[in-house]
Amino acid sequence: MSPGPSAGAGPGHRPTAPGRTPHRPERPDSPGSLDGPHRPEPGPHRPELLELALWAAGAVPRRAVSGPAPVSGPGGRLRHDAPASRPAPRPGVDALARAQDGVRTARERQGLARYAEATALADAALLWARRAGSEPERVAALRVLGVSLWQGPEPAGAAAFRIRALLEEHGAGRPAARLALTGPLAVLYGMRERWVPAQGALALARAAVAELDPAGGSVLLPVLTARVESLAGRTRQAVHLLEAAADSADLLGLGLVREAARRAVLRLLADTGRYTEAMEWMPVRDPRVEAVGDRRTAWSLNGDGSAGAAARIAAVRGHDEEALALAERAVDAAAATDSPVARATARLDQAEVFRLTGRRDEARRAICLAGCDLAGKGHVPGVTDAAARHAALASPPPSSPSPSSPGVPGG
């Protein structure tokens, strides 16, 4: 079963060619233009919308934060009661200060891809925010919870249940809270191949955006919808949506989000073996970069999250040593996180590099490792894909191998 029609991907959609700037009907100095001295001021929730868009597009937050490594419990699972997962109480500090400390530390752990720790910290911060009656801290804690439950080790079914419970408890009358939760919820439903609830969650996100910042929503909503479409295997629709998001970001002067959306297109095309098209989306350095969200967060578009896709393309071009090194770098970076999907994606990228360079046994082993991570997350499309890829490698190689193996759908 596949999701219903998606806004922005219909027959009237005209994608902007790679490297081109969409047409602007108004001059930069004309009234109502999104550029120049008359650009309207963004709403107060624009940074939160764009931060969620960056997560959904696969950008990687990097924070210069030091701290102890995650503590593993039985079976290697991260313990939520690890010493680094709870802010140390300070005598005489009121509930608001505790909430603020908890949110800050939770965001730091999330920026380090320690999602289980971030979840525990945000849970505690949410309790303090309620005790203090502080709405900004409440919504900030919910934003951390939404992303961390989506990206982290919590199985998709359990994570979706937790987000639904949070939505019922905190969503009424709070569009910012609803948006923080419904975007990740839609992707989690997609991981479970529950397309009707996924579309329902996207509709709730769309309604929340209409209250908060319709212009910012023209960037966020296509990226979130593309995630669900890619999980359903609807790559063409997902690519069109990401192109629309990149165009909207360009019109709003949001260079960082624009490049993240373009790199997500490259990722999708590489994942589905469309390497010739993917190469057309290889990034060109763009000096127009605008920071969004927490000013202490540095979003990396050239980090290890892109190394896997670059490794595939290098292998297709015959640059075997470069491809193997890039793939190993991506695996090492993902291993430092507690994100099963990040680890699986890196392993599948490495498996494709192994396949393209004639190392079929090593490719099968990498796929097995990826499949275990995907099964632990409850990522149904990913498990199905990994099984198919493993079975294909078990057969004798064709006389003229074609680089067309897909990767993890969405994630």
N, C-alpha and C positions, 0 to 999 in steps of 0.2 A: 504494500500500500504506500502511496506517495502523498506528500502534502498537497494541499490545494494550491491554486494560483498565487503567485507572490507579486506584491506591488513592485513595480520597477523592472519586471522581467518580461513584460508582455510584448506583443508583436510590434508595437510602436517604438520600442526602445532602440535608440541609436547609440551604441557604445562609442566612446572616444578612443581613437587609435592610440596605441602605446606611444608615450613621449609627447603627445599633443595636448594642448590646453583647450578645454571646452569653450565654445563661443559665448561671449558675454554680450547681451543685448544692449547694455548701457555703458557709457563712458565712465572711467573710474571716478571722475569728479561730478557725476550726475546724481541728483537726489535719488535715494533708495538703492544706490549701488552698494555692493558688498565690499568694494575696495575704496581706497582713497579717504579723504577727510570726512565724508558723510556716511561711512560704514556704521550701521547701527550697533549699539553696544550689545554684547551677548548677555543672555539672561544669567541669573546667579547660579543656575544648575548646569550651564554649558560645560565646565570642566569635568563634572561627574559623568555627563553623557559621553564626552569624548574619551575619558579614561576607559569606560566600558567598551567603547568602540575599538580602542587600541588592544584591549584584552581579546576581544572577539576576532580581531584581524590577525592575532598571533604575534603582536609586538612583545618585546621582552623588557620588563622593568628591571633596572639595575640600581641597587642602592649600595652606597659605601657604608655598610653596617657590619660591625663585628659582633660575634656572639657564639655561644657554644653550639655544636652540631646537634641535630635532632637525636633524641634518645629513643632507642628501639626497645620495644617490649617483646613478649613471647612471639615467636614466629617471624620476627623481623619487622612487625608492624610498629609504626610510630606511636608512642604513648602521648595522649593528650595531657597527661599530668607531668610531662617532662619539666625539669627545673626551669628551662628557658621559656616554658609556655605560660607562665603566670607572672604578672608584674609583681615585684616585691612590694608589700604594703609599706607605706610610709606613715609613721605616727602623726596624727593630727591632720591628715589630708582629707578633704571632704569628698563627697561622692562624685562631684563634677570633675575634680582633678584626677580621681581614679579612673573615671570614664575616659578622659582625655589621654591619660598615660596608656590605658589599655588599647585604645584605638591606634595611637602612635606606634606602639610596639607590635600590634597585630599587622599594621601596614608594612612595617619593616620586615617581619617574617614572611609576609606575602610577597614582598619584593625580592626576597631571597628564594622564592619557590618552596618555602617550608609551610605548605598549606594546612597541614594538620595542626601545627603550632598556632598559625594565624587564626584558625577556626576556634581553638580553645581560648585564645586571648580575646577574640571578638565576642565570644559568648559572655565572658566575664565583663567586658566593657559594656555590653548591652544591658546587663543587670544593673551596673552602676549608673548608666545613663537614665534608665527608668527611675531609679531611686532619686536621681538628681532632677528628674523632670526636664532633661535637656534633649530637645529634638535634634539639633545638629549632630550630637554624639550618637544618638540612637540610629539615625540614618547612616552615619559613617560606619558604625559597627555592622549594620545590615549590608552595606556595600562590600565590606571585607568578607562577610559570611557568604554572600552570593557567589563571589568569584572563587573563594577558597573551596567551597563545597563542589563547585563545578570543576575546577582545575585539579583538585587534590585527590587523595587516595580513597576518600569515602565512596563506596560503590554507588553507581548512578541512581539506582532505585532508592537507596537510603538517603542519598543527598537530595533527590527530588522530594521525598517525603518531608525532610527537615525544612526545605525551603517553602513548601506548601504550608507547613505549620507556622513558620515565621510570617508568611504572607497573611494568613488568617488572623494572627495576633497583632501584627503591626501595620498592615497595609491600609486599613480603612482611614480615609482622609489624608493619606500621605502619598501623593503621587511619586515623590522621589524614592520613597521606600519601595513602592510597588515596582518601579522601574529597576531598582537595584536587584530585585529578586526575580522578576519575571523573565528578564533577558537570560540569565543563567539557567532558569528553570526550563525554558524552551529548548536549550541545547541538551540538557540532561534528558528530557523526554525524547529528543532525537536519538540520543545514544541508546535508548531502550526501544527504538522504532515505534514509538507511540506518537503517530503523526497528528492525530486530531487534538490531543492535549497540547502538543507543541505549537500548533497553529493558534490554539486558544491562549496560550501564554504570550505569543507574539502579539495577539490582538490586545491583551492587557498592557503590554509594553507600549504599543502604539497609542493607546488611550492616555497613558501616563505622560508620554512625550508631548502629546497635544496640549496638556496642561502646563508643561514645564518649559519647553523650548522646541517649537516645530522646526526651526532652521537647523538646530543641532540634531534633531531626529532624522533629518534628511541624510545625515552621515551614519548615525548609529543604526537605524532600523534596517537599511539594506545589508549592513555587515552581519547583524544578528540573523536575519533571514537567510543570508547566504550560508551561514553555519548549518542551519537546519536543512537547507536544500542539498548541501554537499553530503551530509549524513545520509540523505535519502538517495544518493547517487545521481542527483540532478545537477551535474557539473556545469552544463551550459547556463542554466538559470543562475547558479551561484556566481559564475564569472560575470554575467551581466549585472547582477546586483552589486558586486564589488566594484565594477567599473562605474556604476552610478554613484556609489559612495565616494569613490576617488574624485569624480567630477564635482560632487557637492562640496567635498572638503577643499578642493581647489578654489571654488567660488567663494568659500568662506575664509580663504587665506590660511587654511590649516595644513601646512606643508607636511607635518609629521604624520598626521592621520592619512593624508593622501598617499604618502609613500607606503604606509603600512597596508593600506587597501591594495595598492598595486603589487606589493610583495605577496599578499595573500592570493592574488590572481596567479602569480608565478608558481606559488606553492601548489595550488589546485591543478594547474596544467602539468606540472612535473609529476605530481602524485598519480595522475591518470595517464602518464606516458606520452603526453603531447609535448615532447621536448622542443620541437621546432617552434611551436607557438610560445612555449615558456621562455625561450631564449630572447624573443622579442620584448619580453617584459623585464629583462635583466635591468637592475636599477642604475640610473644615471644620477650622479651626485647633484642634489638640489639644495642650494643654500637657504631656501625658505623653510626654516624649521621653527615651529612655534611650540613652546612648552605648554603642557596642559596638566590639569590635576594638581596634585601635591607638588609644590615647587622643589621638594627634596628628591623627587623621583626623576631619574634619567632614563628615558625610554630608548632602548637600543634597537635599531633596525638592521644593524650589521652584526649582531651578536650570533651566538651559537645556534639560535633557533633557525637561522637562515642557512647554516652550514650544510645541513642535510640536503636541502634542495640544490644548493650549489654543487655538492658532491655528485648528485645524480647527473647534473648537466656536464660536469667535468668528465665523468665516465663516458657519457654519450659522445663527447668530443674526442675520446681516446686518451685523455690525460689521466692515466691510471693512478700514478703515484699521488697526484694532487687530489684525486677523487677519494682514494683510500684515507689520506690524511684528514681531509675535511670530514669524512664520515666518522672517523674515530674521534675527532674533536667534538662533533655533535653528540656522540654517545657518551663521552666523558662528561660533557656539560649537563646532559639530561640525568645522568646517574647521580649528580649532586642534588637533585630535586627529589620531592616525594610525589611527583605527578606521574601516574601510570601512563597517561596518554603521551606526555612528553617523552618518556623513556621508550615507549612503543614506537612513536614516530621516528625517533632517531635510529632505532634498531631496524625498522623497515627501510629507511633510507640507506642504511649500511647494507642491508640485504640486497637491495637493488644494485648498489655499487658492486657488491660481490658477484651478483648474477651477470652484470654487464662486463665484468673483468674475468669471467670464466671460473669463479670460485663458488661452484654450486653447493658444495657441502657446507661451506661457511655461511652461505646465504640461507640455507635451510635452518641452521642453528640460530641465526639471528632472528628469523621469522618465528621460531619456537619461543624465544625469549620475549619477543614482542607480543605474541599471542597470549602468553601467561599474564603480562601486564594488562592487556586489554580485557581478558577474562576477569581479572581481579576488579577492574573498574566497572564491569558490566556493560562494556561497549559492544553492543551486539553487531552493528555493521562492521566494526573493526575486526572482531573475532571471525566473522564469516569471510571477510577478505583475506585475513591471514591464513586461514585454513585452505582457501582456494589457491593462494600463492604457494603454500607449502606443497600441496598436491601437484601443482604444475611443475615444480622443481623435482618432484620424485619421478616424473616421466623422463624418457630420454630426451636430450636437448634437440630442438629442431635444427635442420641443416643451416638455416639462415635466421638466427635469433633476432627478434624484433623488440626494441626497448619500449614495451607497452604495458608493463606491469603497474597496477595502481598502488596507491598507498592507503593510509588510514583515511576513510571518508570523514571529513570534518574533525571534531574533537574539541 
